[in-house]
Amino acid sequence: MVLQTLSALYGSAARARLYLYDKGVFRTRKLLRPVISVGNLTTGGTGKTPVVRFLAELLIDAGYRPSILSRGYRGRAESTGVLVSDGEQIYCGPEVAGDEPVLLSEQIPSALVAVGKNRWKSGKEIENQFESVVHLLDDGFQHIQLYRDLDLLLIDGTSPLERMELLPSGNLREPLDSIRRAHAVLLTRSHLIGNAGVRQFEEAIKGWNPCAPVFSFHHQVSDPIEVTRGTRITLSGLQDQPVAALAAIGNPEQFLADLERLTVHVKEKLIFRDHHRFSQDDLDHILAICEKENLKSVITTEKDAVRLRQLPLPRNRFYALPIVARSRDEATFKAWLLERVSRAIGRLAEPASNVSVKNQ
């Protein structure tokens, strides 16, 4: 009962905030170049980072220069801001920038990556130094203080909408009717629910937002990467022996489910809170469990590997499982996205920078 009351209060506060921005009481700032927001309704676990990478690579293939604007959660530069990568060099690690920005900088070497709570400031600094960028606002659905030309909302296909509840009862950051703000919905992990499940989601989403197209995405797993050296091994090398699974992400259950589908025998589950900063004591504890249970390998996520690399890991012991996002109908999605980007670029003559604008 207490949690339900708190969730109702949370929902009222979230709606009030959106209303004040919509009426121009709170200020929304606009960048000169187009902004594509990629975000969630939930607190995490929709597979957002692989989708951001997919979008950045799509923009690069189309001749644009992606600028990824991230908060840099739990990094030291979260409040001050910092340029993580200029497309040629990575300037800081996860302790400064957070794990996801560093991972994206490594995965997309030509992308610009900046972190900081004030994403407008980060974007302005990038625009002052670089030309012809298209901004990707990472985890930006609730960051409505920055105007966006395109709002892409990610929804996990394995999490039915009717079971979602607002914080703190559930993991919804804002009410489901916020789906109305999305220009498109990207249904992630759609390969796990089949065509009938996809159609059911499409019908539910259309009930909230009949104008937004729904694009199905799935995630592909590739061969594991040895964390200390970056070399690949075959997945079969981890399927013939029991392993420890290590995760400090928003949705560790999904990672464990992926391992189960890949027939990896997980004997020990080592779960830490999201974005946990691994210490030497943590490493000693993990290795002690492996020795006790005679486990030769620890398999983890790419984001966790970024943080684990800061420690003296033994070689040939820790492996990261790469995840790549793919669109079910990539040609249709690409054409839709690039048409919207072109349309936004066509509006570049309009006043921008530090003016207040009403949300779309």
C-alpha positions in Angstrom: 0.0 0.0 0.0 2.8 2.4 0.9 4.6 1.7 -2.4 1.5 2.2 -4.4 0.9 5.6 -2.7 4.5 6.6 -3.4 4.1 5.5 -7.0 1.0 7.6 -7.4 2.8 10.6 -6.0 5.8 10.0 -8.3 3.5 9.8 -11.3 1.8 13.1 -10.4 5.2 14.8 -10.0 6.4 13.4 -13.4 3.2 14.7 -15.1 3.6 18.1 -13.4 7.2 18.4 -14.7 6.2 17.5 -18.2 3.3 20.0 -18.1 5.6 22.9 -16.9 8.0 22.2 -19.7 5.2 21.9 -22.3 3.8 25.3 -21.2 7.2 27.0 -21.3 7.5 27.6 -17.5 10.7 25.5 -17.5 13.3 26.4 -20.1 14.1 24.1 -23.1 17.3 24.8 -25.0 18.0 24.0 -28.6 21.3 23.1 -30.3 22.1 24.2 -33.8 22.5 20.7 -35.2 19.9 17.9 -35.2 19.3 16.0 -32.0 18.1 12.4 -32.0 17.1 11.3 -28.5 17.4 7.6 -27.6 15.8 6.6 -24.3 13.6 4.5 -22.2 10.5 4.7 -20.1 12.1 2.3 -17.6 15.2 2.6 -15.4 17.2 0.5 -17.8 17.7 -2.9 -19.3 16.2 -2.3 -22.8 19.5 -2.8 -24.7 20.0 0.9 -25.3 23.8 1.0 -25.7 23.9 -1.5 -28.6 21.1 0.6 -30.3 23.1 3.8 -29.8 26.0 2.1 -31.5 23.7 0.9 -34.3 22.4 4.5 -34.9 25.9 6.0 -34.8 27.2 3.6 -37.4 24.1 4.2 -39.6 24.8 7.9 -39.5 28.5 7.4 -40.3 27.5 5.2 -43.3 25.2 8.0 -44.5 28.0 10.6 -44.4 27.2 12.3 -41.0 29.4 12.6 -38.0 27.7 11.3 -34.9 28.1 13.2 -31.6 27.0 11.1 -28.6 25.9 13.2 -25.6 25.8 11.1 -22.5 25.4 12.0 -18.8 28.4 9.9 -17.8 26.6 8.4 -14.9 28.8 7.8 -11.8 31.8 9.2 -13.6 33.8 12.0 -12.0 33.0 14.3 -14.9 29.2 13.9 -14.6 28.7 17.3 -13.0 31.5 19.2 -14.9 31.4 17.6 -18.3 34.3 16.4 -20.5 35.1 15.4 -24.1 35.6 11.7 -24.0 36.6 11.2 -27.6 37.2 13.6 -30.6 37.0 10.7 -33.1 40.7 10.2 -33.1 41.7 9.8 -29.4 40.0 8.7 -26.2 40.9 11.1 -23.4 39.6 9.5 -20.3 38.5 6.2 -18.7 35.4 5.0 -17.0 36.3 6.4 -13.6 36.0 9.9 -15.2 33.5 9.4 -18.0 31.4 6.4 -16.9 31.4 3.0 -18.6 29.0 3.4 -21.5 30.6 6.5 -23.0 34.0 4.8 -22.9 32.6 1.6 -24.4 31.0 3.6 -27.2 34.2 5.5 -27.9 36.0 2.2 -28.3 33.3 0.6 -30.5 32.9 3.6 -32.8 36.4 5.2 -33.1 35.2 8.0 -35.4 32.4 9.2 -33.2 32.5 12.2 -31.0 31.6 11.4 -27.4 31.0 13.9 -24.6 29.6 13.5 -21.1 28.0 15.8 -18.5 24.6 16.5 -16.9 24.2 19.6 -19.0 23.8 18.0 -22.4 23.1 21.4 -24.1 26.5 22.6 -22.9 28.2 19.5 -24.1 26.5 19.8 -27.5 27.4 23.5 -27.8 31.1 22.7 -27.1 31.1 20.0 -29.7 29.4 22.3 -32.3 32.0 25.0 -31.6 34.8 22.5 -32.5 33.4 20.3 -35.1 31.2 20.6 -38.2 28.3 18.7 -39.7 27.5 16.7 -36.6 24.3 14.9 -35.7 23.8 14.6 -32.0 22.6 11.3 -30.4 21.2 12.1 -26.9 22.0 9.0 -25.0 19.3 8.1 -22.4 17.5 11.3 -23.3 13.7 10.6 -23.2 13.4 12.3 -19.8 16.0 15.0 -20.5 13.4 17.3 -22.0 15.4 20.4 -21.0 17.2 19.8 -24.4 15.1 20.1 -27.5 15.2 17.1 -29.8 14.2 16.8 -33.4 13.5 13.1 -33.1 12.5 11.1 -30.0 13.2 7.3 -30.2 11.7 5.4 -27.4 13.0 1.9 -26.6 10.7 -0.7 -25.1 11.9 -4.2 -24.2 9.7 -6.7 -25.9 10.1 -9.2 -23.1 8.5 -6.8 -20.6 4.7 -6.5 -21.2 3.4 -3.0 -20.9 0.4 -4.1 -18.7 2.8 -5.3 -16.0 4.9 -2.1 -15.8 4.5 0.1 -12.7 5.9 3.4 -11.7 8.8 3.8 -9.3 9.2 2.7 -6.6 6.7 -0.1 -7.1 8.1 -0.9 -10.5 10.8 0.5 -12.8 8.8 3.1 -14.9 10.4 6.5 -14.8 7.2 8.2 -16.0 3.6 7.1 -16.9 2.9 4.9 -19.9 1.0 7.7 -21.5 4.4 9.4 -22.2 4.6 7.0 -25.1 2.7 9.8 -26.9 5.8 11.9 -27.0 7.8 9.4 -29.1 8.3 9.9 -32.8 9.0 6.2 -33.1 9.1 3.2 -30.8 12.0 0.7 -31.1 10.9 -2.7 -29.8 14.1 -4.4 -28.6 14.6 -8.1 -28.1 11.7 -8.6 -30.5 13.2 -12.0 -31.6 12.3 -13.4 -28.2 8.5 -12.9 -28.5 7.7 -14.0 -32.1 5.5 -12.3 -34.7 2.4 -12.6 -32.5 4.1 -10.9 -29.6 5.4 -8.1 -31.8 1.8 -7.5 -33.2 0.5 -7.4 -29.7 3.0 -4.8 -28.7 2.3 -2.8 -31.8 -1.4 -2.7 -31.0 -0.8 -1.6 -27.4 1.6 1.1 -28.5 -0.8 2.4 -31.2 -3.4 2.8 -28.4 -1.1 5.4 -26.8 0.5 6.8 -30.0 -1.2 6.0 -33.3 1.2 8.2 -35.3 4.5 6.6 -34.2 5.9 3.8 -36.3 7.1 0.7 -34.4 10.4 -0.8 -35.5 11.4 -4.2 -34.3 15.0 -4.7 -33.1 16.9 -7.8 -32.0 20.2 -8.4 -30.4 22.9 -10.7 -31.8 25.6 -12.3 -29.6 29.1 -12.7 -31.1 32.1 -14.6 -29.9 33.4 -13.6 -26.4 36.4 -11.3 -26.0 39.2 -11.9 -23.5 39.1 -8.8 -21.4 42.8 -8.2 -20.8 44.0 -8.5 -24.4 40.9 -8.0 -26.5 41.3 -11.3 -28.4 38.3 -13.4 -29.4 37.6 -17.0 -28.6 34.8 -19.2 -29.9 31.7 -19.4 -27.9 32.1 -23.2 -27.7 35.2 -22.6 -25.6 32.9 -21.4 -22.8 30.1 -24.0 -23.4 32.1 -27.0 -22.4 32.8 -26.1 -18.8 30.9 -24.4 -15.9 31.5 -20.7 -15.6 30.8 -17.8 -13.3 28.5 -15.0 -14.7 29.4 -11.5 -13.5 27.1 -8.5 -14.1 26.6 -5.0 -12.7 24.0 -3.7 -15.1 20.4 -2.5 -15.0 18.9 -5.8 -16.1 21.2 -8.7 -15.1 18.4 -11.2 -15.5 18.4 -10.6 -19.3 22.2 -11.2 -19.4 21.7 -14.5 -17.5 18.8 -15.4 -19.8 21.1 -14.8 -22.8 23.7 -17.2 -21.4 21.0 -19.8 -20.8 19.8 -19.6 -24.4 23.4 -20.0 -25.5 23.7 -23.2 -23.4 26.4 -21.7 -21.2 26.6 -23.6 -17.9 26.5 -20.9 -15.2 27.4 -22.4 -11.9 27.9 -19.1 -10.0 25.9 -15.8 -10.4 27.9 -12.8 -9.2 25.5 -9.8 -9.4 26.4 -6.3 -8.3 24.4 -3.1 -8.4 24.2 -1.2 -11.7 27.4 0.7 -12.7 29.3 -0.8 -9.7 32.9 0.3 -9.4 34.8 -2.9 -9.0 37.6 -2.8 -6.4 40.5 -5.1 -5.6 38.5 -6.6 -2.8 35.8 -7.4 -5.3 38.3 -9.1 -7.6 39.8 -11.1 -4.8 36.3 -12.2 -3.8 35.4 -13.2 -7.3 38.6 -15.2 -7.8 38.2 -16.9 -4.4 34.8 -18.1 -5.4 36.2 -19.4 -8.7 38.9 -21.3 -7.0 36.5 -22.8 -4.5 34.1 -23.9 -7.2 36.9 -24.8 -9.7 35.7 -22.4 -12.3 38.2 -21.5 -15.0 36.3 -18.7 -16.6 34.2 -15.6 -15.7 31.9 -14.3 -18.4 30.6 -10.7 -18.1 29.1 -7.9 -20.1 31.0 -5.4 -22.3 30.1 -2.5 -20.0 31.3 -4.4 -16.9 34.5 -5.3 -18.8 35.3 -1.6 -19.3 35.4 -1.2 -15.5 37.0 -4.5 -14.7 40.0 -3.6 -17.0 41.1 -1.1 -14.4 42.1 -4.0 -12.1 45.0 -6.5 -12.5 42.9 -9.2 -14.0 44.6 -12.6 -14.6 44.8 -13.5 -18.3 42.5 -16.0 -20.0 40.1 -15.8 -17.1 37.6 -13.0 -17.8 35.5 -12.8 -21.0 33.0 -10.2 -22.2 30.0 -11.2 -24.3 29.5 -8.7 -27.1 25.9 -7.7 -28.0 25.0 -6.1 -31.4 21.7 -4.5 -32.2 20.0 -5.2 -35.5 16.8 -3.9 -37.1 14.3 -6.4 -38.4 13.7 -4.2 -41.5 16.9 -2.2 -41.7 16.3 -0.6 -45.1 12.9 0.7 -44.0 14.2 2.0 -40.7 17.3 3.6 -42.3 15.2 5.4 -44.9 12.8 6.7 -42.3 15.5 7.9 -40.0 17.6 9.6 -42.6 14.5 11.4 -44.1 13.8 12.8 -40.6 17.5 13.9 -40.2 17.4 15.5 -43.6 14.3 17.3 -42.7 15.8 18.6 -39.4 18.9 19.8 -41.3 16.6 21.7 -43.6 15.4 23.7 -40.6 18.9 24.8 -39.6 18.2 28.4 -40.6 15.7 28.7 -37.7 16.8 30.5 -34.5 18.5 28.1 -32.1 21.3 28.1 -29.5 20.0 29.5 -26.2 16.4 30.4 -27.0 13.5 28.8 -25.1 11.3 26.6 -27.2 8.1 24.7 -26.6 8.4 20.9 -26.7 7.1 19.0 -29.6 
